[in-house]
Amino acid sequence: MEVAILTRTSLHKTLALLLAGLLAVCSCPAQSGTAFTGYGKVPVKTPDSLLRKIHSATGIKEKILALQPLLAFHTAHGTTDSVIIYAQQLIGGLNQSDLSSADKHSYQVSLYLTLANAYNDEGLYDEALRYYLQGAGIAESLGNKSAVNDNKMGIANVYAARNEYDKAIAAYKELLNSSQDAQLEHLVYERLGIIFLEKKNLSQAKQYTEKALAYFRQQHQEKKELQAKLTLGIIAELNRQTDEAYTIYNEVKNNAEQRQFFDLYINAGKRMGDLLIARKDYDNAKILLSLVYTNALQWNDLEAQLKVLNSLRNLHAVTGDYQNAYALMTQYMGIYQEVLNRQNKREINELEIKYQTAQKEKEILNKENQLNHQKTIKYSLLIGFLIILLPIVGLLYMYYQKLQAQSKLNTTMEEMNRQKIAALLKDKELELLKASVTGQEKERKRIAGELHDSIGGNLAAIKLQLSNQTGVNGLGTIIRQVDDTYHQVRDLSHDLVPQKFSHTGFTELISGYIRQFNVPGNAIITFHAFPADEVDRIDTSLKVEIYKIIQELITNAQKHSKASKVEIQLTRLDDMLKLQFEDDGQGFSMDTVKFGIGFQNIRERLKLFDGVCTIDSFPSKGTVIDIEIPLNQEYHEA
């Protein structure tokens, strides 16, 4: 099997070291006595009997029959990459074969469903939706109601994975009303349990999941039973029953490892690692998560790699290893971008529209046949007329093209001149704005110093002299008035230069602001600064703007993202200050989003310091915002 290359040379070296260091020993004891097991290679060996059948097959029908058991084998063990490769090979061979359309459609229904389920398990939801829609259309044309329901189930699963919960719930309930299949019914119950878990309706989620678990246990469907138990473990974790959740995850991990269900093994191991981090058992968490990530790399499971990388990054950040945390974040973004690149959104949207309008096209087809004869006559007359007009049109077209070219050249020159003027004006405006801010800051400091040192000192001296004149009538009232004036001058000087940015550590100031949001029901916000002492030394004016930007980002996340976790990292590298803001919320499409006043204010603040803001988001994938500000000499703390 050909494994996709996900990283560059540096990652290959790192992986080699990781395998040599971690996989030299097969297991390590955990805090609770659990053994963490890792594999040096993919522990799935395809049975020789299945391979012999494939090699001996000659025609396309024999190959499809021979590969069906192999696809079922890899599907059961969670090695979805193998499923995708074999299914695509079969589909390619089927399309090039000389079979009749009816035979091709019969085989395509099964292959498209298998391929769509594999893409769904890998987290490539757009690709999965593409094949579900194609399979549903073919199954409907064949009158295969069971296959139609299976594809509708897959489509509902994609909606749920993309956090389109209302559409998913409606699709699941439609299946419950139209299908009499007990297996499909309890698969729907399992998915409804997961949806209500995502919606934080834990009681409803537990009710549906337990109903599905009882059926899977009765039918001896071991993998589905473990999947339902894993969902119950997550419910227990969200109910703060961490010991019960850890026990369930450990049971699922061990059973999945024994039965070679490696997708469940990765999910359960990642959950255990997160609980160990919460318990501050960092050594065992690092061992377990490293083993899980190594296997996710070898099995080319992109979705699992993203999840485990996020946990490892959090672990390094919590233990103060910010350099490795930043490196893992860079690796996370690379894999995340690859997942996005593998989506073919335009084709998926077209297929979805075709699927939804199939009935209308059938009605239009009859009318088109009636019009074809009339069109043939009209086309004949038009062709004769065009033959006569063609030379004249050619001359006119050449003349028109010449005029168009001249017009475009003139327009381009005018636009270039306007852009040059606009750029000069904008640069001049920024220079004036920076000079104004710098001048205001210096003037505030000067006025504050004058008020505090000169006027304040004089008032203090006058107060002292008046206090020594004990025998003069009315001096008490004068002393109080002088004292009030002194305090007013001191308060005014402090207002001109904010004391919280001058006398309080900047990183501690941000941490104190964030702590007020960490209450039950709100997203968990974490903040790390590296190195903290270097961050505290940046200029006060830059501190004020960074503080206001962080306030705006947190406010937006609280209002719109529906995130459960928010991570903020402030890093000073050489002469660059980097602010990284990430949440695991519902995200948004970069093609359709309209940024509000908050993001416009952030960009205006960054202009003062030549800062750059990069936003990366995708529906159901959360949002990552990177801000970079060059630390020029003029911005350094005096």
RAFENFEN-V512666 format. One record per backbone hydrogen bond with DSSP energy under -0.5 kcal/mol. CO is the residue of the C=O (numbers start at 1). NH is the residue of the N-H. E is the energy in kcal/mol with one decimal. If there is no record, write none. Layout:
co->[CO,CO]
nh->[NH,NH]
e->[E,E]
This chain:
co->[1,4,8,8,9,10,11,12,13,14,15,16,17,18,18,19,22,26,28,30,34,35,36,42,43,44,47,47,48,49,50,51,52,53,54,59,60,61,62,63,64,65,66,67,68,69,70,71,72,73,74,74,75,77,78,79,79,80,81,82,83,84,85,86,87,88,89,90,91,92,93,94,100,101,102,103,104,105,106,107,108,109,110,111,112,113,114,115,116,117,118,119,120,122,123,124,125,126,127,128,129,130,131,132,133,134,135,136,137,138,139,139,140,143,144,145,146,147,148,149,150,151,152,153,154,155,156,157,158,159,160,163,164,165,166,167,168,169,170,171,172,173,174,175,180,181,182,183,184,185,186,187,188,189,190,191,192,193,194,195,196,197,200,201,202,203,204,205,206,207,208,209,210,211,212,213,214,215,216,217,220,221,222,223,224,225,226,227,228,229,230,231,232,233,234,235,236,237,240,241,242,243,244,245,246,247,248,249,250,251,252,253,254,255,256,256,257,260,261,262,263,264,265,266,267,268,269,270,271,272,273,274,275,276,277,280,281,282,283,284,285,286,287,288,289,290,291,292,293,294,295,296,297,300,301,302,303,304,305,306,307,308,309,310,311,312,313,314,315,316,317,320,321,322,323,324,325,326,327,328,329,330,331,332,333,334,335,336,337,338,340,343,344,345,346,347,348,349,350,351,352,353,355,357,358,359,360,361,362,363,364,365,366,367,368,369,370,371,372,373,374,375,376,377,378,379,380,381,382,383,384,385,386,389,390,391,392,393,394,395,396,397,398,399,400,401,402,403,404,405,406,407,408,409,410,411,412,413,414,415,416,417,418,419,420,421,422,423,424,425,426,427,428,429,430,431,432,433,434,435,436,437,438,439,440,441,442,443,444,445,446,447,448,449,449,450,450,451,454,455,456,457,458,459,460,461,462,463,464,465,466,468,469,472,474,475,476,477,478,479,480,481,482,483,484,485,486,487,488,489,490,491,492,493,498,498,499,500,505,506,507,508,509,510,511,512,513,514,514,515,517,519,523,524,526,528,529,530,531,532,533,534,535,537,539,540,541,542,543,544,545,546,547,548,549,550,551,552,553,554,555,556,556,557,557,557,561,564,565,566,567,568,569,569,570,571,571,572,573,575,576,576,577,578,578,579,580,581,582,583,585,586,589,589,593,596,597,598,599,600,601,602,603,604,605,606,606,607,612,614,616,618,622,623,624,625,626,627,628,629,630,632,633,635]
nh->[3,6,11,12,13,14,15,16,17,18,19,20,21,22,23,23,25,38,36,33,30,37,28,44,45,46,50,51,52,53,54,55,56,57,57,63,64,65,66,67,68,69,70,71,72,73,74,75,76,77,78,79,78,262,80,82,83,84,85,86,87,88,89,90,91,92,93,94,95,96,97,97,104,105,106,107,108,109,110,111,112,113,114,115,116,117,118,119,120,121,122,124,123,303,125,128,129,130,131,132,133,134,135,136,137,138,139,140,141,142,143,144,143,145,148,149,150,151,152,153,154,155,156,157,158,159,160,161,162,164,163,165,168,169,170,171,172,173,174,175,176,177,178,179,182,185,186,187,188,189,190,191,192,193,194,195,196,197,198,199,201,200,202,205,206,207,208,209,210,211,212,213,214,215,216,217,218,219,221,220,222,225,226,227,228,229,230,231,232,233,234,235,236,237,238,239,241,240,242,245,246,247,248,249,250,251,252,253,254,255,256,257,258,259,260,261,260,262,265,266,267,268,269,270,271,272,273,274,275,276,277,278,279,281,280,282,285,286,287,288,289,290,291,292,293,294,295,296,297,298,299,301,300,302,305,306,307,308,309,310,311,312,313,314,315,316,317,318,319,321,320,322,325,326,327,328,329,330,331,332,333,334,335,336,337,338,339,340,341,342,343,345,348,349,350,351,352,353,354,355,356,357,358,361,362,363,364,365,366,367,368,369,370,371,372,373,374,375,376,377,378,379,380,381,382,383,384,385,386,387,388,389,390,393,394,395,396,397,398,399,400,401,402,403,404,405,406,407,408,409,410,411,412,413,414,415,416,417,418,419,420,421,422,423,424,425,426,427,428,429,430,431,432,433,434,435,436,437,438,439,440,441,442,443,444,445,446,447,448,449,450,451,452,453,454,454,455,456,458,459,460,461,462,463,464,465,466,467,468,469,469,470,472,475,478,479,480,481,482,483,484,485,486,487,488,489,490,491,492,493,494,495,496,497,501,502,503,504,509,510,511,512,513,514,515,516,516,517,518,518,519,522,525,566,568,570,532,572,535,536,537,537,538,637,543,544,545,546,547,548,549,550,551,552,553,554,555,556,557,558,559,560,561,561,562,563,586,524,584,526,582,528,571,580,530,573,578,574,576,631,573,578,629,571,580,627,569,625,567,623,622,620,592,593,595,600,601,602,603,604,605,606,607,608,608,609,611,610,628,626,624,621,618,583,616,581,614,579,612,577,632,635,636,539]
e->[-0.5,-0.6,-0.5,-1.6,-2.1,-2.2,-3.0,-2.2,-2.2,-2.5,-2.8,-2.3,-2.5,-2.9,-0.5,-1.5,-0.7,-1.1,-1.9,-1.5,-2.1,-0.6,-0.9,-0.7,-0.6,-0.6,-0.5,-1.5,-2.5,-1.6,-1.7,-2.3,-2.0,-0.9,-0.6,-2.1,-2.3,-2.3,-2.3,-2.4,-1.4,-0.6,-0.6,-2.7,-2.3,-2.2,-2.2,-2.3,-2.1,-1.4,-0.6,-1.5,-0.9,-1.7,-1.8,-0.8,-1.3,-2.5,-2.0,-2.5,-2.6,-2.4,-2.0,-2.2,-2.5,-2.5,-2.4,-2.6,-2.3,-1.4,-0.6,-0.8,-2.5,-2.7,-1.9,-1.9,-2.8,-1.9,-0.8,-2.2,-3.1,-1.5,-2.2,-2.7,-2.6,-2.4,-1.9,-2.4,-2.4,-2.2,-1.6,-2.2,-1.1,-0.6,-1.4,-2.1,-2.6,-1.9,-1.6,-2.3,-2.4,-1.8,-2.7,-2.6,-2.1,-2.2,-2.8,-2.3,-1.7,-1.6,-0.7,-2.4,-0.6,-1.3,-2.0,-2.4,-2.1,-2.3,-2.4,-2.4,-1.9,-2.5,-2.4,-2.1,-2.0,-2.3,-2.3,-2.4,-2.0,-2.8,-1.6,-1.4,-2.2,-3.0,-2.0,-2.0,-2.6,-2.5,-1.8,-1.8,-2.2,-1.9,-1.7,-2.3,-0.6,-2.2,-2.2,-1.9,-2.0,-1.8,-2.1,-2.1,-2.8,-2.1,-1.6,-2.3,-2.6,-1.5,-2.1,-2.0,-2.6,-1.5,-1.3,-2.2,-2.6,-2.0,-2.2,-2.3,-2.5,-1.5,-2.0,-2.8,-2.1,-1.3,-2.5,-2.5,-1.8,-2.2,-2.6,-0.9,-1.2,-2.3,-2.3,-2.3,-2.2,-2.1,-2.3,-1.8,-2.1,-2.2,-1.9,-2.2,-2.4,-2.2,-2.5,-1.6,-2.9,-1.7,-1.1,-2.3,-2.8,-2.1,-2.2,-2.7,-2.4,-2.1,-2.6,-2.9,-2.5,-2.4,-2.7,-2.4,-2.3,-2.2,-0.6,-2.9,-0.6,-1.0,-1.9,-2.0,-2.0,-2.8,-2.4,-2.4,-2.1,-2.4,-2.2,-2.0,-2.0,-2.4,-2.0,-2.2,-1.9,-2.7,-1.5,-1.4,-1.9,-2.5,-2.1,-2.6,-2.6,-2.0,-2.0,-2.4,-2.5,-2.2,-2.0,-2.1,-2.2,-2.1,-2.1,-2.3,-1.1,-1.1,-2.2,-2.2,-1.9,-2.6,-2.7,-1.8,-1.6,-2.7,-2.5,-2.1,-2.2,-2.4,-2.3,-2.6,-2.0,-2.4,-1.1,-1.6,-1.8,-2.5,-2.0,-2.6,-1.7,-1.9,-2.1,-2.5,-2.3,-1.7,-2.0,-2.5,-2.3,-1.7,-2.1,-1.8,-2.3,-1.3,-1.5,-0.7,-1.9,-2.6,-2.0,-2.3,-2.5,-2.2,-2.3,-2.6,-2.1,-1.6,-0.9,-2.0,-1.5,-1.3,-2.1,-1.9,-0.9,-1.0,-2.2,-1.8,-1.3,-1.4,-1.2,-0.6,-0.5,-2.4,-2.0,-1.5,-2.1,-3.0,-1.8,-1.8,-2.4,-2.6,-1.9,-2.0,-2.6,-2.1,-1.2,-1.8,-1.9,-2.9,-2.4,-2.0,-2.4,-2.6,-2.2,-2.2,-2.6,-2.8,-1.9,-2.1,-2.8,-2.6,-2.1,-2.5,-3.0,-2.2,-2.3,-2.6,-2.8,-2.3,-2.3,-2.6,-2.6,-2.1,-2.4,-2.6,-2.4,-2.3,-2.8,-2.8,-2.3,-2.5,-2.5,-2.7,-2.3,-2.5,-2.6,-2.4,-2.5,-2.4,-2.9,-2.6,-2.5,-2.6,-2.9,-2.7,-2.7,-2.5,-2.4,-2.6,-2.8,-2.3,-2.5,-2.9,-2.9,-2.6,-2.6,-2.9,-2.7,-3.3,-0.6,-1.4,-1.7,-2.3,-2.5,-2.5,-2.1,-2.2,-2.6,-2.5,-2.1,-2.4,-2.6,-2.1,-1.2,-0.6,-0.9,-1.6,-0.6,-1.2,-1.3,-2.8,-2.1,-2.1,-2.6,-2.6,-2.6,-2.3,-2.3,-2.1,-2.2,-2.1,-2.1,-2.5,-2.2,-2.0,-1.9,-2.0,-1.7,-1.2,-0.6,-0.7,-3.5,-0.6,-2.4,-2.2,-2.4,-2.5,-1.7,-2.3,-2.1,-0.7,-0.6,-2.2,-0.7,-0.7,-2.3,-2.1,-0.6,-3.0,-2.6,-2.7,-0.6,-2.3,-2.0,-2.2,-0.5,-0.7,-1.4,-0.8,-2.2,-2.4,-1.6,-2.7,-2.7,-2.0,-2.3,-2.5,-2.1,-2.1,-2.5,-2.4,-2.2,-2.3,-2.3,-2.5,-2.0,-2.8,-0.6,-1.0,-0.7,-0.5,-2.8,-2.6,-1.5,-2.5,-2.7,-2.0,-0.5,-3.1,-2.4,-0.6,-3.6,-0.5,-1.4,-2.7,-2.4,-0.5,-2.6,-3.1,-0.5,-2.7,-2.7,-3.2,-3.1,-1.5,-0.7,-3.2,-0.7,-1.7,-0.5,-1.6,-2.7,-1.8,-2.1,-2.1,-2.3,-2.1,-1.5,-0.8,-0.7,-1.2,-3.1,-1.2,-2.5,-2.9,-2.7,-2.6,-1.2,-2.2,-2.8,-2.8,-3.2,-2.9,-2.6,-2.8,-1.3,-1.8,-1.1,-1.1]
